Amino acid sequence: MRIPAHSVCTAIRDDIVAGVLERGGRLTEEVLARRYGVSRVPVREALRTLEAEGFVVTRRHAGACVAEPTEQEAADVLEMRTLLEPLGAARAAQRRTEAHLKVLRGLVRLGQERARGGNSEDLRSLGGWFHETLAQASGSTALTSTLTQLRHKIAWMYTVQASADPAEIWAEHGAIVDAVARGDGERARALTTLHTERGLSAHRLRFGSGGDRTERVRNSQHAVNMPSLRN
């Protein structure tokens, strides 16, 4: 059975984000094919996709390597997210379906329950699902894809400190959903802008002098054919 390139792409990206494949490290098709139990063809396709996304670069005499983003590039990624997530929320207020609202409200309820229980790992996953669903509710494939890519890059470039008051974070999520449900795009945009800007201080670069860059913005190996892998 031929393993789809997007599954290989997901596996390689996950390992880059997790630091299993280190920044600047060479990515040899033959080695990767053995690692993930696939042929070289899907690996080659995956590397092209990851290069377009900015996770991989091709260097003369070295071939494909894991990219080494600069501090400025990392700051730009955070700034792009602060600009695009509010746009997505405003669009969601006009285009969301009842199914989107049901999922968003369910995530808020679950997040508030977990916040009271203090389970930070669950809250991190739930927060990711919340923002992913909110982006999907925008009805824009391009915007959703861009925000998903930005979230991957932020996870790769930054560590995020747990919020001192997770209940407040989920109260903000709930207010955003209320605005989306009412079709109030400007309110959804404004609330999401505040939410993303407040979260900037929790981000710390995994390389370089992260505090300065964050402030500037504000002013494991996988088996590819496992069903848990998704793109």
N, C-alpha and C positions, 0 to 999 in steps of 0.2 A: 504494500500500500504506500502510495506517495504521500509524504507528510507535507501539508500546505506550507508555503513560504511564510505566511502570516503567523503561523504557530512558531516557526523557527525564529522569526523576527521578535515575537513576544518573549521567547526564552532568552535570546541574546540581550534584548533590552533590559529584561528583569535582572540579569546578571551584571550588566553595566551599572544599573541604578543601585544594586546592592553592593557594588564594589568588588564582586567576585572577579570580574574582568576589570582590571585597574586602568585608571586614566593613563593614556599614552601607550598601553600595552598593544602588542601586535595581535591581529586577528587573522589567523591563517585558515583558509577554507578547509583544508584537510583536517586540521586539528579540531575545528569547530564541528565538522561533520561527524567525527568520531565522538566528540563530547555529547552531542545531542542525538546520536544514533540515526543520522539521516545521510542522504547523498550530498554532494557538493552543490548541486543545482539550487535547492532551496536556500542553502547558506549564502550563495552568491546573490540571489534575489533579495534576501533579508539584509545583507550588508548594504546593498544599493538603497533600500528603503531607509535604513538607519543613518546612512550618510546624508540623505535628503532631510532627515529630521534633526541632524546635528549631533548625533551620538557617536558617529564614526567619521573619520577623515581618511583620505588616501594620501600617503606620503611617498615621495619619490624614493626609490630604492628600498622602501620598507613595506609598501602595500597598505592594506587597510589596518588602521589602528583605532583604539578608543580615543575619542576626542579629549582635549584638555582645555576646557572652557576657562576664559579669563575671568577675573573678578567683575570686570565691566559687563561681560556677557551674562554673568549670573545676575547682576543687578538689573540688566535689561529684561531678563525673564520674569523677575518678580514684578517689575513695573508693567510689563505687558499684561500680566494676570490681573493687576489692580485696575487696568483699563477695560479689559475684555469681560471679566466676570460680571460687572455691573451692566454692561451691554446685554449679556446673555439673560440676566434677570429681567431686564426691561422687555426684552423680546418674549420671554417666557410668560409674562403677564398678559400678552396679547395672543399667544399661540399655544399655550399649554392645553393639554387635554385633561379630562377627568381622571384618566389613568395616571398621568403625571402627578396630579394633585394627591391622589390616593397614596402613591408611593412616597411623595415628599412628606405628607402628614404622618405616615407611618414611621418614616425615618426620624422625624422630629420627636414623636412620642418615645421611640426606642432610645434615641439619644438622650432625652431628658431622664429616662429611667436609669440608663447607664451612668449618666453624670452624677446622679444621686448615689449610685453604688461605687463610683470612683474607679471604674475599669478603663484606664487610659488607652489600652490597646484596642479594645472594642470601639472606643470613641474615635480613634484615629481612622479606623476602617469605615465607620458610619459617616464620619465627616467627608471622606472621599466619595462615598456613594451619594451623599446628599448633593455635593457640588456637581458630580457627574450627571445626576438626574436633572438638576436644575439647568445644566447646559443642554441636555437633550430636549428639555421642554421649550427651549428657544426656537425649535423647529428649523434650525440652521445646521446642516451637516458640516459645513466649513468651520463654523464657529465652535461646534462641539468637538471636532477633530483637533482644532488648534488648542482649545483649552485642555483637552486630554493630554496632548503632547507637552504643554506647559507644566501640567501637574507631574508628569514623568520627569521632566527636567529639574523641577524644583526638588523632588524627592532625591534626585541624583546629586544636586549641587548643595543642598542644605540639610541640616538637621533642624527639626522643629521641636522646641521645648513645649512640654505639656502646659496647658493653660492652668493658671492658679484657680480659676473659677469656671470650670467647664459648663456649669449650669447657665452662666451668662452667655456663653457661646451658643448654646442650644436655644436660649431665649431669642437670640438674634436670628438664628435659623428660622424659628417659628414666626417671627415678625416678617421675615422675607416671604415666607410661604403665604402668610395672610395677605400681603400686598399682591402677590402673584394671583391668588385666588380671586381677589377683588378686581383684577384687571388694571391695577394702578401701576403702570409702568414706571412713572417718575419716582414713586415711593419705593418700588422694588429696586430701582437703580441706586437711589440715595442710600438705602439701608445696606445694600451689598457693598457699596463704596466704603462706608464706614466699617463694615465687617472685615473687608480685606485689608484696609489700612491699619486697623487695630491689630491684625495678626502679623504684621510685618516684623514687629519687635521680637517675635518668638523664633524668627529664622536666623540661623547661624551657618555661615559658609563652612563647608567641609575642607576648604583649602584657603590659604591666604588670610588676610585681616578682615573677617566677615562683618564685624560690627560696623565699620565705617561704610561699607557698601550698602548694608541694609538701611542704615540711617539716611544715606543719600537717596535711596528709592523713596523713603517715606517723606522727606521735605519735598555555597548554595547551588548548586547544580540542578538543572531541570531535565526531566524526560519529556521530550516534545510531544509524544503522543498521549500524555496524560490529559484527561478531560478538564483538569483544573486550569490548564493554560488557556488564556483567552486574549484576543487582540483588542 
